[in-house]
């Protein structure tokens, strides 16, 4: 006597198999930490006119000086921002121009942090409500943009400037931008 199998008995394994296939296909996609920027190849949005108290403001043309500039979005309350700070100081010591946009932060905390840890920034625009960060497409600190001498965004790095993504992705993009700027 043949036993009839209920469709309800087959349904859970089929659903599980479908989810397993979807998960496998999802893992085969590109770099999951990569967040492409719609700004790559476009002119950089404006920076805040207001500067963090005690630090230089950034004039409107600061991103169109003919020199490659990094625009780093950071906050004093952000542990990865603090972790990348020594790297920013190293880049500054190499002569890299860096603008540090402080956002969603308290002015006193941010200024105090930069005074005790040294500032690698040529200017520190202050964005307490995060509006400029939204215009730049920033998802969370830290994020660093490489901006060409003509104000064009060339590269976006999400997360701290450390590890293999920094070594294999960010640094080559920075060196390429610097060589292109020196050649023009």
C-alpha positions in Angstrom: 0.0 0.0 0.0 1.5 3.3 -1.2 1.6 6.1 1.3 0.5 9.5 0.2 2.9 12.4 0.9 1.2 15.5 2.0 2.2 18.7 0.1 2.7 20.3 3.5 5.5 17.8 4.2 7.4 18.8 1.1 6.9 22.6 1.4 9.4 23.4 4.2 12.4 21.6 2.6 11.6 23.3 -0.7 11.4 26.8 0.9 14.7 26.0 2.7 16.3 25.0 -0.5 15.1 28.2 -2.3 16.6 30.3 0.5 19.9 28.4 0.4 20.2 29.0 -3.3 19.4 32.7 -2.9 22.0 33.0 -0.1 24.6 31.3 -2.2 24.0 33.5 -5.2 24.1 36.6 -3.0 27.5 35.6 -1.7 28.9 35.3 -5.2 28.3 39.0 -5.9 31.0 41.7 -5.8 32.6 43.2 -2.7 29.8 43.5 -0.1 31.6 46.4 1.6 31.8 48.4 -1.6 29.3 51.2 -1.8 29.6 52.9 -5.1 29.3 56.6 -5.1 27.1 58.3 -7.7 29.4 61.3 -7.4 32.5 59.6 -8.9 33.4 61.7 -12.0 31.2 64.6 -10.9 32.1 67.9 -9.3 32.3 67.8 -5.5 29.3 69.3 -3.7 29.9 72.4 -1.6 31.5 72.2 1.8 30.0 74.0 4.9 31.1 77.6 5.2 31.1 77.4 9.0 34.4 76.1 10.4 34.9 74.3 13.7 35.8 77.0 16.2 39.6 77.6 16.4 40.3 75.9 13.1 40.6 77.3 9.5 37.5 77.6 7.3 37.6 76.2 3.8 37.0 78.7 1.0 34.7 77.8 -1.8 37.5 77.2 -4.3 39.6 74.9 -2.0 38.7 71.8 -4.0 39.7 73.4 -7.3 43.3 74.5 -6.7 44.9 72.1 -9.1 46.0 69.9 -6.2 44.5 66.5 -5.2 42.7 66.9 -1.9 41.2 64.4 0.5 37.8 65.2 2.0 37.5 63.2 5.2 34.1 63.0 7.1 34.8 62.3 10.8 33.4 62.8 14.3 35.1 62.8 17.7 32.6 60.2 19.0 33.5 57.7 16.2 36.0 55.0 17.3 37.1 54.1 13.7 37.7 57.9 13.1 40.1 57.9 16.0 41.7 54.7 14.8 42.4 56.2 11.4 43.7 59.5 12.8 47.4 58.5 12.9 47.1 57.5 9.2 45.7 60.9 8.4 48.7 62.5 10.2 51.1 60.3 8.1 49.4 61.4 4.9 49.6 65.0 5.9 53.3 64.6 6.7 53.7 63.3 3.1 52.2 66.6 1.8 48.7 65.3 1.1 46.0 68.1 1.5 43.2 66.9 3.7 40.0 68.7 4.6 38.3 67.2 7.6 34.5 67.7 7.7 33.4 67.3 11.3 29.7 66.2 11.3 27.0 65.3 13.7 29.3 66.2 16.6 29.6 68.6 19.5 31.9 71.5 18.6 33.7 71.4 22.0 34.4 67.7 21.8 35.6 67.9 18.2 37.9 70.9 18.8 39.3 69.3 22.0 40.0 66.1 20.2 41.9 67.9 17.4 43.9 70.0 19.9 45.1 66.9 21.9 45.7 64.6 18.9 47.0 67.2 16.4 45.0 68.2 13.3 46.0 66.8 9.9 43.5 69.1 8.2 44.1 72.3 6.2 40.5 73.3 7.2 37.7 71.9 9.3 34.3 72.6 8.0 31.6 72.0 10.7 28.4 70.2 9.8 26.6 69.7 13.1 23.3 68.5 11.5 24.9 66.3 8.8 23.3 68.1 5.9 26.6 68.3 3.9 27.3 64.7 4.6 24.0 63.8 3.0 24.8 65.9 -0.1 28.1 64.0 -0.4 26.3 60.6 0.0 28.1 59.8 3.3 26.5 56.8 5.0 28.5 57.1 8.3 31.9 58.1 9.5 34.6 57.8 8.6 34.4 58.2 4.8 37.1 59.7 2.7 36.9 61.1 -0.9 39.8 61.7 -3.2 39.1 64.9 -5.1 41.1 65.9 -8.2 42.6 69.3 -8.6 39.6 70.4 -10.7 37.1 69.5 -8.0 36.1 66.2 -9.5 35.4 63.3 -7.1 37.7 60.5 -8.2 37.3 57.9 -5.4 35.3 57.1 -2.3 36.6 55.1 0.6 34.1 53.9 3.2 35.5 53.1 6.7 38.8 53.8 8.3 41.9 54.3 6.3 43.4 51.0 7.4 43.8 47.4 6.4 43.9 45.7 3.0 41.2 48.0 1.4 43.4 51.0 2.3 46.5 49.3 0.9 45.0 47.7 -2.2 42.2 50.2 -3.1 42.6 53.6 -1.5 46.4 54.2 -1.8 46.7 53.2 -5.4 43.8 55.5 -6.3 45.4 58.3 -4.4 48.8 57.8 -6.1 47.1 57.6 -9.5 45.3 60.9 -8.8 48.6 62.5 -7.6 50.5 61.4 -10.7 47.7 62.6 -13.0 47.7 66.0 -11.2 51.5 66.2 -11.5 51.4 65.4 -15.2 48.9 68.1 -16.1 
